[in-house]
Amino acid sequence: MIKLDDIKDRSAINLLGTYKGKNPYILKMQTELKRNGKLMLTENQSKYIIDNFSKEPIKINRVVEISQFLGEEFQKKENLSFIPKKILIQFILAETEKTFHVYGKLKQNQTNSKMYWIPKTQLVDDPYFEPINVEVDFEKYVKLDTLHRQPYAHQKIGVKFLLSRNGCILADDMGLGKTYEAIIAALESGAEKILIVCPSGVKINWEREINMFNDHTSIISGSKWKPKKFTIINYDILKNFHSMDKRKGKKKKEVKK
């Protein structure tokens, strides 16, 4: 097994000559080195080789939605007759803090897969996300609700959307019942504690909506921390309970009872 320290102590060119992995980008550079006997590497290429020398491509095989901006960029660069809205990511070859280097296709009739650099901010979906089938007994919440409201079809979809992910943004338009969806999803998740951070003007509304299902709510004001199952706080007083030590760059938690 190759140790990371051993890799760092060797030049990218030396590593390239001994590479036996499957990353097509590194293999392409290796082929050029063998054919020409020498190769001028950029700083980014050298870093890419060192960072990914011992890493194998990760198989994804998933169609991922991309932003309009990235689609337009791909159209220009690849000389396409259309603006792609999705990309088939077959493998993730490498990953940085801001970018994915992937191997895949932009269109269904594309014969050969290609390598693409994709900024993470331009992906609508998480390429690592594995869809989860979620079943919810909504009748249970109709009976629990003091108003016995029946959820609309889009609200059922929203609840399942929330439950099938570790983190996400529910971006329904105003007035479509996002609060209702979030409360049912929180209850269905089985979470023992739920923290709601919102503008001060809607804290009472959150409490009223939650109390239709569950009366274990607490509204935080000032500097007194009295949490319950549902704890509601406005974002501008979060600093009363949590701060950042800028000198050391470390988080400092403060809870006043």
N, C-alpha and C positions, 0 to 999 in steps of 0.2 A: 504493500500500500504506500502511495506517495504522500509524504508529509508536506503540508503547506509551506513550512519554513524552507524545505529543500527547493520548492518551486520558486520562492522569492529570491533565493540566492543564485538562480540561474537566469541567463539572458533569454529574452523571448525567442531569439533566433535559435539558440540551442534547444529550447523546449520544442520549437516548431519541427526540428529535425527528428525528434523522438516521439512525436505525437502519434497515438494509435486510437484516438477516439473517433466519434462520428459527427462532430460539428462540421457542417459543410463549409462554413466560412474559414475555419482554421485549416481544413483540408485543402481548400482552394489556395490559401497562402503557402501551405506546405508543398503543393504541386508546383507552384511558381518558383519556390526556392530550389527544388530538385531539378527543375528544367533549366534554370538560369545559373545555378550555383551560388547565387547571392540574391538578397532581397532587402530593399530599403523599407523599413516599417515606420509608420507614423507613431507618435506617442500613444494615440488611442488604440492603434492596432496592437502594439506591444502590451498595453494594459489588458486588452481583450484576451490575448493569448494567455497571459499569466493568470488572469482571474478565472478563466474557463478551461484551463488545461486539464484539470482532473474532474470536470463536470460533464455529465452526459446530457444531451437534449432531453427535455421533458415532454412526453407525448401528451397532447391536449385533445386534438381532433374535435374541435368545437367551432361552430360559426359564432362570431362575436360582432356585435354592432359597433360601428365607428362613427365619429362625428362628421358633420357636413364638411367642416374645414379639412379634415384629413382625407375625406373622400375626394374633394376637389384637388388636393395636392397629389393624390395617387393618379387621378385622371390625367393631370398634366405630365407627371413623371413617367407614367406607363403608357401614355398616348392612347387612352381608352376612349371609346365612343359614348361612355356613360359615366355617371358619378357613382362609384361603389358606396353602398351603405353598410356592407358587412364584409368581413374577411374570414376565410376558413383558416384557423390557426391549427396546423397539424403538430408542430413542435415549437416550444419556446427554447431557443438556442442559448440565449443569455439574457440577463436582466440586470439593470442598474436601478438606482433609486427613482429615476424619472422615465426610463425607457425599457421596452421589451424588444429584443431582436428575435424575430419569429420566422418560421418556415411554413409557407402555406400558399393559398390561392385567393385571388380577388374576384374570380368569375367561375361559373360552373363548367364552362367549356375550356377552361385553361388547361392545356396539355401537361405542362411541367410546373411543378411548384417552384416558388422563388423565395428569396430572403427579403424581409422587410423590417425596417426600423419603425417602431410605433411608440410615440410619446404616450405615457400612461394616462395623461389628462385627456387624450383624444379617443379613449375607449369608453363606450357606454356601458359595457358589461365587464365583469371580472372574468378573465380567461380561465382562472383556476376554479371558478364556481361550478359545483356539481349540483344539478337540479334535484330538489327533494320533493317527493310527493306528500303533500300535507292534506289530511282530512280533518275537518272541523265540524262538530255538532252545533250548528248555529241555533237550533231550536232550544238548546240549553240556555243560550244567552238571551233569547227572546223571552223565556220564562223568568230569567233572572232580572231582566230589565224592568224597572217599575212602570215604564210606559209600554212594555211589550212590543217594541218596534221590530219590524221585520227588515233585515238588511237587504239592500239592493244588490243586484248582481255584481256591480263594480266594487261594492264594499266587501263582498265575499272574496273577490279576487285580491283586493288590497290586503285583507287579513292574511290570506295564504301567502301572498308575496312577502309580507313582513316575517312570517313564521318560517319561511323556507331559506332565510338568509341570516348570517351572523351579524350583518350590519347593512343598512340601506337607507335610502331617502324615499319617503312616500310623497310623491309630487302631484297628487290629484289637485284639480282646481279648487278655488275657494268655494265653500258651500256644498261640497260633495260628501262631507262626513268623515274627514280624516281623523278627527278626535275619537269618534265612535269606533273606527277601525283600529286605532292604536290601543284603545282600552281593551277591546276584545282580544287583540293579539297579545297584549301584556298578560291578561288573565289566562289565556289558553297556553301561554309559554310555560306557566308554572313558576315564574320568577317570584322569589320571596320579597324582593324590594324593587320598586320602580321609581326612578328619579325623573321628574318632569321639569325641564328648564324652559321657561317661556317669558314673554313680556309681563310685567306686573299687572297690566290691565286685563289680562285673560286668566289670571290665576283662579278667580272665583268661578269662571265658566268651566275650567278644567275640574275643579272640585265638584261642581254641580253635576257634570256629565259622569264623573267617576262614581259619585254617590248613587246613581241610578242602578249601578251594578254592585258596588262595594263601598261600605262606609268607613273603611280604614284609610282615611286620607289626612294629610297634614300640610298646612300652608306655612312655609317658612318666611318669617319677617324679621328685619333687624339682624341681630346676632345670636339669637337663640335657636339651637338646633334640636328639634323634636321630631324625628322621623317616624313614619308609620309605613304600612305596605306601599302606599302611594304618597310620595313626598314631592310637594310642588314648590318650586322656588323661581324667582325672577332672576335672569342672568346677570343683572347689574349688581346684585348683592352676593354673588358667588365668591367674590374676593374676601368676604367676611369669614369664609370657611376654608379657603384654599388660596395659597399665594405661591409665587415663584421667587426663589432666592437667586437673583441675577448674578451675584458675585461668584457663586459656585456652579450656576447652571443646573441646580437641582430643585426638584419640586419640594415644597414644604407644606405639609398638611396641617391645617389648624381647624379644630372643631371645638366650638365654644358651647358648653352645656348650660 
